[in-house]
Amino acid sequence: MKPSLRAAAVVLIVWGLRAEAQFVDPSLRWRTLDSAHFSVHFAEHTLARARTVAEVAETVYPRVTGWLKWKPESRTQIVVLDSLDSSNGYASPYPFNFIGIVLSPPDEGELLQNREWLEFVLTHEFTHIVHLDQARGPAGVLRRIFGRYLVLPLPFTALFPSGFPNLLEPNWMTEGLAVYSESDWNRGYGRLGQSHFEGMMRAESARGLRSLAEVNAEGRGFPLNRDYLYGGYFFRFLAERYGPEAIPRYVETYSGRWFPFQVHSTPRLVTGKAMDELWLEYHEWLTARFAGKSAEPGREHDEAGEIIVHDWSVTSPLRTRGGDRWYVQGNGYTLPRLMRQTLGGEVEAVRNV
């Protein structure tokens, strides 16, 4: 066999193995349902849920577009998945606006809400679309000329703005805006309306708040969700201190600047303060809001929790009568593992899960 044929055979074999491993059944028959502003793509056995997705998405549309003062030019594509047991969603404006929705509702953690899962996840993900799709001023003009480009080729890259300026913001700003959008703390909706999320920030305040440089750098440090945590409360702080209109004004201003990455200077056009100065004010706001509370009469303060392991995530912990700890550990590199920690502190990986 010729070398070129051998190479082609290897590629086809590997390609076939990859198809076997994909989490969406390739034998499913897919259909599309169009509404006024969305195209919902679904496996035909989920038709009823797809109709609900389209209805809920249309109720979310005017709230988010009216708030952020931007309407996508074409329908947003939504892919409905029911092949996972986890709860999640994802969104991207490039090369076109699309959202992925996992139908399984959450049964634990910060995504567990007292509202419908579809309304919650569609509000969060469509906020990403309306935010990241924005291109005003020079970026908007160039996008009308060159189409939905991310960056222009050299040597124009350094001279012209990205066609998606908000896509180049730090992740905590992107996720924080969506967390703020999903939340109604007066009714307990969204992460900013739940005690679980509040407890996380209270623990951060007691442990020492993160600097702007730490949050900008992202990374895999504890807590895992700090982009959502610090970002969500930042936009709540911005609305309380500078008025609700400060948020859409900031988004509009950033999406119309010539050069990307101007995170430091853009807030000055809205609040009169650069981002580092604003971050210090944000720290003061957090400290005042999450300062330690006095214990109720007759009760002692709760003891602080113990960090079992510094890793990506630890879920479902329990302690046996003998003092051993059992938990599921995920590090983002390997399969999740069932772990056992003895009373003496020794840790053993029991099995993959």
N, C-alpha and C positions, 0 to 999 in steps of 0.2 A: 504493500500500500504506500502511495506517495505521502511524503511528510505533510503536504497541505491537506490531504484527505484524512490523515490521522488527527491533525489538529481540528478539523471540522467535526470529526466523530466525537472527540473529547468535549468540544463545546456543546454539541447536541446532547450528550449524556449528562453533563453538568446542568445544562438548561432544564432538562427533563426532571432531574432530582429537585431542582429549585421549584419547579411547578408543583411537584408532589408535596412540598413543604409549605406552600402558601396557605394562609389562614382563611381565605375565601374559597369556597368550593367552586372549581372552574366549570362544573356541570350545571350551575344555577342558570336559570333563564331570567335575564334582566329586562326591566321595562322602565319607561320614563314618564313621569307625570308633571306637566307644566302648570304653574300657577302664574299670577301676574308678574311676580318678581323672582321666582325660583323655578329650577328644573330639578325634580327629585328623582334620583335613579335608585331602583330597588329590585331585589329578587322578587319574582312574582308571588311567592307565598307570603310576602309581607305587605301586600297591597293596602290592607286596612290601616296598618301603621304608617305607611307612606302618605296616605291621605291626611292622617292626623299631623304628620310632620309638615306637610304643605300648609295646612290650616294654621298651625301654631306659628310657623315662620312668617306668614303674612300678618299675624298680629304683632310680631316682634318688629317687623320692618319699619312701620311709621315711628315707633318709639325711638329706635336707634338712629335712623336717618334724620329725624327731626332734631334730635339732641346734638348730633355731630355735624349737622348741616351739610350732608353729602349723600348723594344717591348714586350707586353704581350704574354705569351706562347700560349694562346688559344683565340678564338673569344670572343669579348666583347658582352654581351647580351644587347640589347636595347629594351625597352618596350615603345611603342608609345600610348599615351593617348589623347583622344579628348573630355573627359567628364567634363573638367573644363573650366571655362571662364578666369581663371588667367593664367599668363605666368610663367613657371618655369621648372626646370630640377633638377635631383638629381643623385648622383653616389655613388657607394661603391665598394671596391675591395674584400669584404669579404661576404660570403664564396667564391664567384666568381666575376669576373668583370661584373658589370651591370650598366646600365644607364636608367633613366626614363625621357622621353621627353613629355611635354605638348605641343600640336600642336598650341594652341592659341597664336598668336603673341601679344606682349605688345602694349598698346595704351597710356601709360603714364609712368612717372618715369624713373629711371636710366637704366632700361632694354630697353627703347626705343632707337633704333639705326638706323643709315643710312646704314644698311646692312641687309642681309637676316637673319630672326630670327633663322632658323635651323642651319645656319653656325655659328652664334654667340653662341647659346646654346650648340651645339655639340663640338665646340672648348673648351668652358669652362669645360664641364663635362668630355670630354675625357682627358683633361689635368689632372683632378682629378685622373682618372684611371691610367694613365701612371706614375703620381707622386706617388700615394699611393700603387701601385702594386710593386714598386721597393723594392728589398731585395738583397743587395750585401754583400760580405764578409761573416762573421759568420752567419748572418741572412739568407742569400741566401743558404748556405750549410745546415742549419738546416731545412729550408723549403723544400728542396729537399728530406730530410730524413723523416720528419713528415707531409709533406703536407702543405696546406694553413691554418696553425694554427694562432690564434691571440696571445695567450700566452700559455705556457706549464703549466700543473698542478703543484701544490705544491709537493715537495719542489724545483722544477726546475725553478719556475717562476723568482726568484731573480738571478739565475745563468746564464740563457740563454736569448738572446734577443728575442723580438717579431718577429713573421714572417712578420709583416707589420710595420717596424720602423717608416715610415713617417706618419702612421695613428695616432701615439702618439704625433705628433707635436701640438703646439697651433693652434687653428682654423684660426687665422689671417694669418698664414703662408700658410696653405692649400688654403684658399680662395684668398689670395693675389697673389699666384703664378698663379692661374687660371684667375684672373682679368688681370694680366700682359700678359698672353698668349693670351687672347681674344682681346687685344688692339693693334691698330696701330694708334697712335696719329697723324701721318703725314696725314692719310686719314680720321681721325675722327672716327675710328672704336673702338668699345669696350668702357668700362667705362673710361679708362684713356685718351680717345680721345674726351670726350664730356664735354661741359661747365657745365652741371648739376653736374657732379661728381667733377669737379674742384671747383665749387662754394661751395660744401660741405666742401672740405678741406680748402678752403679760410676762411670759417666761423669758422672751428676748429682752424685754426692758429690765428684768431683774438680773439677767446674765450679762448685759452690756450690749447696747444697740450697735448695729453694724455701721461702719463708715460708708460714705458714698462710693469710695474706691472698691470696697469689698463687694457691695451689691452690684456695681457695674461689671465686676470681673466674673460674675456668675460662679461657675465651678460646681463641685459636688459636695460642698461642705454642709454642715448642719445649720439650720433646718433645710431639708430638701426643697421645700416650697417657698423659699425666701423671696423669689421674684414676685410671687402672688401676694405674699404676706406684706412685704415692705411696699410694693407697688400699689396694692389696693388701699392701704391706709394712707399712702402719700396723696392719692387723689382725693380721698375723703378730707384730709388736712387741707389740701388746696381749695376745695369747695367751701369749707368752713371758714377759712381765713380770708380768702379773696373772692368769695362768691361763686355760686354754681356755674356762672358763665365763664369763669376762668379756665375751666377744663376744655370746652370746645374752642375757646379762643387760643389756648396753647396748641391744640392739635392743628387748628387751621394755620397758625403762624408757622409752626415747624414744617408743615407740608408745603409751604410756599417759599421756603428759603432756598437760596441758590446752591449753597454747599451743604452736603449732609454732615452728620455727626456734630451739629452745633447744639448739643444738649446743654452745655454750660451757659451759653449766652441767650438762648431762646426764652427762658423764663423771665429774663429782664424786660422783655417787650410786653409781658403780661402782668407781672407782679412788681417790676422795678428792682428785682433782686436776681443775681446770678444763681445757678443751681447749687454751688457749694454753700452759699449763704442761706439759701432756702432750705437746704438739707439740715443745717444746724437748727433752724427754726422748727423744722419737722421733728427733730430729736426732742426739742423742748416740749412740743405738743404731745408727742408720744409719752414722754416721761410724766407729764402732768396727768394724762389720761390713764396711764397704766401704773401709776405709783402704787406701792403696796398698801393694801387696805388694813385698817385696824381689825383685830379679831373681835367677833361678837362676844358680849359678856358671857362668861362661863365656858367659852370655847378657846382652844389654842389654835395658833396658825397651823395649817396643813404643812406637813414636811414636803420639801421639794422632791420631785421625782428624781430617779437615778437613770443616767444614760447607760444603757446596757452595752452598746457598741457604737462606735462612730462609723457609720456606713450609710449606704444609700437609703435604705428603708428597712424598718423592723415592724412587722405586723403580727397580730394575734398572739401577744405574749400571755403566758399564764405561769403560775407557780404551783408546784405540787406540794403535798403535805410534807415531803421530805426536804423541801427547800430548793429543789432543782427548778430552773427556769427553762421553758420551752418557747420558741418563737420562730417565725418565718423571716429569714433575712434575704434581702435582695440587694446586690451591689451594682447592678446595671451592666455587669460584664458576663456573669455566669447565670445559669438557671437559679431561680429562688430555691433556698435550701431550708429544711427543717433543722433547727439548731437546738442543742441541749447544753445548758450552762449549769455546772454543779454548784453546790453551796460554797465550795472553795474557790470558785471563779474560773475553773477550767471549762473551755468551750469545745464542743464536739459537733461536727456536721453529721447528722443522722442519715439524711437522704435528700435528693432533689425532689421538688414538688412542682 
